[in-house]
């Protein structure tokens, strides 16, 4: 049996997600970054953006607004 400390973590807090997205975008602006790093940061930023959009949609749904209410 797993202890509460070993339980799978919940979703990342929105603030942390946005901080990671901002950091990835800043790294993408570095003209000295190697191509491999640029590709990795682009893929990470894309994934984080999708996660943020999903969270926003979940919040809208929870508030009863959905996309049509935007």
N, C-alpha and C positions, 0 to 999 in steps of 0.2 A: 504494500500500500504506500502511495506517495504522500509526502507531507505537503502542506499548503505551499511551502517555499519551493517545492519541486514542481508544482502544478504549472501547466502551460500558461504563459502570460497572455493577457487579453490583448485587444488591439492596441497599437501604439497610440499614445495621446496625440491629438491633432497638433498641438504645439510642437511636439518632437518631430512629427512628420513634416511640418512646414519648415522647421529648422534644417532638417536633412535636405529638403528640396532646395532651400536657399543656398546651402553650402555646395550642393552639386552644381547649381547654376553659376555660382561664383567661380568654381573650378573650371567650368566650361568657358569662362571668359579669359582664362589664362592662355595667352598665345604661345607660351613655352611648353604647354602640356603635351605629353606624348599622345600619339593617335590612339593607342590602346586605352589610355586613361580617359580621353575624350569620349570614346565609344562607350566605355563602362559608365561614365557619369551621365551621358545622354540616356542610356537605357535605364539607369537608376532614376533619373529625373522623370522620365516617361512613366515609370511604374508608380513613383510617389505621387505624381499628378493624378493618375487614374485612381489611386487610393483616396486622395483628397476629394476628388469629384464624387466617388462612391460614398464617402462619409457625408458630404454635403447633401447628396440625394437622400441618404438615410435620415438625415436631420429634417429635411423638407417633408419627407413622408411622415415622420414622427409628429411633425407639427400640422399635418393634414394639408400641406400645400402642393406637394408633387411638383413636377416640372412645369406644368401649365400655369402654376401660380407665380412663376418667376417673372 
